[in-house]
Amino acid sequence: MIMKKTVYTLFAAAMMLSACTTAFLEVEPTTTVPEETSYATEYDMTKALMAAYAPLQVFDFSFGMYEAEYHPYQFISDIMADDYNAVGGSGPGDCPYLQLMGTFRLTPEQSLIQFWSDLYMGVYRSNIVVNRTAEVEGIPEATKTRLISEGLFLRAFYYHILWKFWGSVPYYDVNPNGSSVPYIVPQMSEDDLYKKIIEDLDAATKPGALPDAVMISEVGRATRFAAIMLRADVIMLKGDESRYQSVLAQLKEIIDSGIYALAPDFAEIWSDVGEWNCESIWELNYCDNPSNRTWDDIYAPGGTVFPTFIGPDSYKGSRFSSEGYGFGPVSKELKAAYEPGDLRCDATIMDFNTDKMKNEKYNARQGDTGMFNKKYMGRADGNSNFIGNEGRELNFRTNMRIYRYSDVLLRSAELLLRTGGDKDLADKYYNEVRARAFGTTLDEFGSRVKHASLDNILEERRLEFAFEGNRFFDLVRFGKAEEVLGRKGYSANKRYIPIPQAEIDKAEGTLKQNNY
């Protein structure tokens, strides 16, 4: 990765960090502030932190120095798995890089260059927060600790995505400047990058480093429990058994905190009122007012295009947005995997094949099955507060759910089994999630109670987290990827996608390509 000396721009990031009227973010927008004189006060460091959060806004689409690129974070994970029938869209030429990625034929020339660039933008800005905050005078120590810990969390989050998709990538925790730190950054091995990510997360998850919860005016800012979930995510994907007990202990802290619980109504999680509900640990915030995001200014504050991206094309009906691109038709196998009575099926899949949808029409596109990702489909009123002249389709207020309490329960059950822990407790955690799926409680679940096993937990994760970006990486870490995805073209050498060729070229021979 080659990164020139830069200045940062404060994006008005209110829609990412909290509701649109967050006191934390009520600061005057700043543009092109020279780095040498920018970090002198608490106010400056608060702005720098906001800038570090800003790349999260473009986890759906961005347009930068390379080209326009759709890369919805959850979608690019899930198209490599088995719950979408096809990538969708109008055909093979529609977002060809996604079409190739979904069948494990991605090339370095087509790889996700803009997503890579946006992630390193996040790394660069996070480094500023981590490295500059301590030297600023006049900031209370508790505030400094929180700012630095948020920077560590964000840096770990950006690097963990690079690590998940590409494996061995350039790593820097001090920003390149062309003198003390060269612009051409050495590539770090997958194992060493994992260790660096864990170092950041060990620090961010120390008691007192981050608040366990935040005020409603700050929802979207990192909490200690969000950092614990990210740490669990990374360690379990790595299969690092030496750290399993520490992960289990931290997950138990979340369970014992009493802050979170399973939302009674699974379907409601995906509605407006379900955002930041009792089981939400971390979400990426979007809003439709203010909503200044346009095709000419994709980095402006506003909403997300993902609901448009996965919506049915030319839909005629009252439930959903009429404009959709038809990506991600749902596989018949996923629907068949839900047991009768499992309420998650109807909350997850919009099935136009059913009698109640027979009068609602749309234009079938590539790989059509008549079924769509209902969790994130654009509701008819999903951008009803939009007041701009153009770009309504870019400005849905649908938050991206990253970590939920059900994930805590299922990961805890899994780790209890993997570490020889309390099997009855593993059963309890596993069946709590199942009971909610059938609209009841564990005490009333009766004959549907099952014993937890690794195979059962893998299947439960599929049903619970469909279209939330977990399935491919779950199959990888459970050792099932080749068995399940071999028919799509997956093999062990397809674990990491190709590094963008543009980065290989700029690295002057120092960056080794993945064997894909």
N, C-alpha and C positions, 0 to 999 in steps of 0.2 A: 504494500500500500504506500503510495507516495502522497504525502500531505504537505502542501505548502503552508508557509506562515499565513495565518488568516486573521480576520477580525470576525467577531460574532455579531449576529443580528438577533435581536430579541423579537421572536415571533410572539404575537399576542396569543398566548397558549391557554387561555381560560378554559376552552372546551376540553382540553386534555387533563387538566389537573383537578377540576372540580366543576360544580355547576357554574353557569355563566356569570354569576355575580360574586365570585370568590374574593374575599378581602385580601387574601394572600397574594392575589395577582393584580390588584388594583394599582398598577404602576404605569408610568408613561412609556409607550413604546420607544425603543431606541434603535437606531440604525448605524451600522458601520462604526463602532466604537473601537479606537486603536487599543490593541491588547495591552500595551505597555502601561497605559494609564487608566485601565478600565476597572481594576479590582482593588479598590481602596476602602470600601465601606460595606456594611451589612447589606445595604440596598443593592450595591453592585453585585455582591455574591448571590443575592436572591434572584437577580436578573440572570446571572450566569446559570443558576440552577434551572430556571425556567427554560433557558436556551437548551440545556441538556435534556430536558423532557421533550422538547419540540419535535425531534425526529420521530417520536412515537405516533405523531399525527399522520405520517405518510406510510404507515404500515399497510395501506391498501393500494396506493397508487402514487407515483411521483414522476416528475419530469425534470431532469437535471441536465448535466453537461453531456450526457450520452444520448438518451432518447426517452420517450414516454414508456412507462412500464407499469402494468398491473402486477402487483405482487401481494395480494391479500395474505397476511401472515398465516392465518389458519388454513386458508385455501391451498397455499403452496405446500403445506405439510400434507394435507388430506388428499390431494390429487395423486400422491405417490402411494396411497393406501388403497383400500378396497370398498369404501363406502360411497364413492361417486362412480357412476357407471362409465363416465367419460369426462374429459375436461369440458366439453361443450362449446358454446359459442357457435359461430356460423360455419365453422369447418376448420381444417388443418392450418389454414393461413391466418386464423384469428388468434392473436397472441401465440405465435408458433412456438415460442420458448416454453410456454406452459404446456402446449400439446406434446412437445418432446419430453418435458420433465415428467409428465404423467405416464409415459410409457418407457421411461428410463433410457431415453435416447438423446438427452440434452448434450449440446456441444459447448465448448468453451466460448465460441463466438456468440452463442445465444444465451449463455448463463445470465443470472440475475444481477447484472452490473449495477443498475441503479439502486437496488436493495442493498447490495454490498456497500455502495458509496454512502447511502443514508445511515447504515449501521456504523460505519467509521466516522461519520459526522457526529453520531451520538457518543462514540468513544472519545473523540477529540474534545467535545464540550464537557463530558463527564470528567475528563482529566483536569480541566481547568478548575472545576469545583473542588476536586480532591486535593489538588496541589497548591491552589492559591488561598484557600479559605483560612488555613492555619496562620498565615502571615499577616492577615488583616487585623488591625487593632480595633478595639471597641466593640467586638462581637462577644456577647456572653458565651462562656464555655459550653453550656448546654446547647446553645444555638449552633455554635461551630461544630460540635459533635454531630448534631443532626444533619447539617448541611453536608459535611464530609461523608457521612454514612449514606445519605441519599445519592451522592455522587458515586460511591462505591457500588451501591445497588444497581444504579443505572449502567455503569461501566460493565458490571458483571452480566447484566441482562443483555446488553448489546453483544458482548463477546460470546455469551452462551448461544445466541442465535447463529453467529458466525461459525462457532464450533459445531453446533448441531448439523448445519447444512454443509459446511466445507471442511471441517476437521482441522487440518493444519493451515493456519493463516498467519499473516504478519501480526505481531503484538507489540504495542508500546503503551506504557503507563505514564510516560513523560512525552509531551507532544513534540514531534519533529520540528526543528527550526533551521536546519541546514548547517548548523555549526556544532554545538554540543551534542545534538541528536540529529543524525543524517535523515534526509528525506526518504531514502530507501530503507525501509524497516525490515529487519530479518524475519523470516518465517519461523514460527514456533511450532513444535510438534504438537499433535493432538493431546498427548499425555501432559506435556508441560503447560499447555494452554488451560487444560482442565485444572491443574494445580493453581494457576494464577486466578482463575475464576473463583475457586474455593477460598483462596486467601482473602479476596474481597468480601465474600459472603460470610466467612467466619467473623470478620470484623463487623460487618453490617448487622449480624444477628446476635452480637453480644448484648446482654441486658442493658438497657439504657442508651444504646446507640441510636435506635429509632423508637418512636412511640409504638406501642402495641396496636393502637387505634388512633384515628384522627377525628377532629371535629367535622361536621357536615360541610363546613366551608372549605375544607382541605381534602375532600375525598379525591383520590387520584394520586396524591403524594404517597410515596413508599412508606410502608409500615414495617415493623420488625417481623410481623407474621407473613407479610408478602415476601420478605427476604428469606424467611424460613422455607416458604414454599418453593422459591426459586432454587435454594440450596438443595432441597429434596429432589427437585426435578433434575438437576445437574448430576447429583451423586447417583441417583437411581438409573439414569440413562447410561452413566459410565459403568455401572455395576460394581462400584467400589465398596465391597463388603466391609472393609475396615472402618467405614464411616456410617454403616447402617444403624448402629445403636444410637449414635448421636443424632441422626435424622429422626429416629423413632422417638427419642426423648423430646426433641423440639416439636414434633407434630403433637405429642401428648400435651405440651404446653398450650397449643392452640385449642385442643379439645377441652382441656381443663379451665381455660380462661373464661368460658361462659359468654364470650363475645359473639360467637357464631353458632348457628344452628341451621339445619336443613329447612329451606323454605317449604311451607306446606304444599304449595301448588307449583309443580314443576313448570307448567306452561307459563305461569306468570313471570318466571325468571326472565323471559325473553321480551317482556313488554316494557314500556316506559316505567311503570311502577316497580318493576322487578330490578331496575338498576340500583346497585348499591343496597341490595336487600340483606337479610340477616345471614346469608351464606356467602356473600361476595367478599373475597379477600383482596382482590385487585382487579381493576378494570382500566381500560384505556378509554378516556372520555371523549365523546363527540357531542356537538350541539348544532342545531339548525338556526339559532339566533343568539349571538351574532353568527352570521354565515356568509363570510366573504370569500370562501373558496370558489375559484373558477378555473376553467381549463387554462386560462392565461396566468393564473396565480395559484398554483396547486398547494403552496405552502402557507397560504393565508388561513386564518382561523375559520373553523366551520365544522362541517360534518364529514361523513364517510361515503364513498361511492360503492362500498362492498354490497349493500342491499340491492343496488341497481345491477351490479355485476352478476349476481346469482339469481336475479328475478327472471321470471318467464318473459320472453319477447312478445311485445304487442298484446299484453294481457287485457282482456275485456271482462271486467267484473268490478265489485265494490271493495274487495278486501285488501288489495295490494296495489302497488304503484303500477301504472300502465307502461312505464318504460323499464325494460329489463334486457339484459344482454344474453341470458340463457346459458350461463356457465354453470357447470356442476350438477347435471342431472343425477338424481340419487339412484343407487343400485337397488334392484329388487331383492338382492340377498340381505341388505341391511334391514329392509322392512320385515322380511321373513324372520329375522333373528329376534324380533320382539315377541314375547309371549302374549297371548290374549289377555287383555286387562292391563297391560303395561301402558300407563298414561303417557309415558315419554314418547311413544311412537307417534301419536297425533301431534304432540308438541314439537317434535323434531322434523317430521316429514309432512310437507303439503302434497297430498296425493290427489291429482286431478282425475284419477280413474274411478273415484268413489261416486256414488249416486248424488251426494250432496254438492258435488262440484260439477255435475254434468252440464250445467248451463253456463259455466265460466270457461272462456276460451283463451287460447294463446297460440303463438306461432312456434311449432316444434323446431328445435335446433339440433345440432349434432349430438348423437347418443341419447336422444330423448327417451324417457321412461314414463313421462307424465308425473314425475315426482321431483320436488325441489326442497332445498334446505330451508325449512320453515323458521328455524331459530333466528336467522339473519335476513330473511326476505324483507323487502321494503314494504312496510305497511302503507296503506293509502294515506294515513295521516302522519307518516314517519318523518316528514320534513314540512309539516304544516305551518311551522313558525318562520319559514324561510321568507325573507323580504328582499332578496336580491333580484336583479334583472335577468341573470343567467346563472346556470350552474345548479339548479335545484336538484338534479340527479346526483350531484356530488355531495349533497349536504343533508344526509340522513343523520339523525341524532342518536343512532344506535351504538351504544357502547360495546367495545370488544371485551368480553369476559375472559380473563386470563386464568385466575385461580379461584376456585369455589370450595366451600367447606366439604362437599361430597368427595373432592379429591383428597382432602386430609384423611377422611375416613377410609377410603379405599387404599391409599398408600400405606396407612397405618396397618390395616389388615394384611396387606402384602408383606410388609416388613416383619410383622409378627411371625408369619409363616416362614419367611426366608431366614430368620434368626432363631428359629426354634422357640418362639415366645408363646404366650398364652393363646391357645387355639380357640378357647371359648370367647375371649375378647375379640379375636379376629373375626369369628362368626358374628359377634354383635355388631361390629363396625360395618361389615359387609351387608348384613341384613337390614341395618338401618337405612342404607341407601336403597335397597330393594323395596323395603316397605313403603318408603315415600313414593317410589315409582308406581305402586299400585294404590296410592291414595289412602294409605292407612299408617299405623304406627307399628313399631316392633312388637309391642305387647299384644296387638290384635292381628298380627301377620299370620299366625296359625300354621297351616300345612304348607304354606309357600316357603317357610324358612328352609334355608340350605346351609350346608357346611361350606365354609370358605376354602377354596383351593386356588392355586395359582391360575389354573385354566379358567375357573369360574370368575376370578377377579379380572383377568384379561377380557373376558367376554362382557363382564359388567361395565368395565371402562369403555368398551366400544359403545354400549347402549346409552350410558350416562353422558359421555363426552363426544358423541357423534358431531362432526363438523366444528369441533373446537380446537383442532390442530394436534391432537394427541395420538391418533390411531397409528400412523406410520412409525413413530418413535416408540410406541408401546410394543408393536410387533418386533421391532429391532431389539429392544432390551429384554423381551421375553424369549428371544431366540426363534421367533416364528416367521420372520420376514420372508425368507426364501420359500418356506412351505406355503404361505398364503399368497405371496405376491409374485412367485416365480412365473405364473401364467402371464403376468403383465410385462415381464422382462427383467424383473429384479434378480440380482445375484450379489454375492458378497462385495464385489468390487464397485457396486452401485451405491454403497452406503453413503458416500459423500458426493455431492454434485460437482461438476467441473468448476474450477476457479475461472472467473471471467478472463478471456484472452487479453482484453485491454489492460488488466492488471499484470498479467504475465509479461506483456510487452514493456510496460513502464518499469518493471522491476529489474530490467537489465540482467536477466539470467539468474537472479537470486531467488526466484519464486518457483517452486516445483509444482507441476500440475498433478492433480489427482488422477489415479489410474481408474478411469471411468469407462 
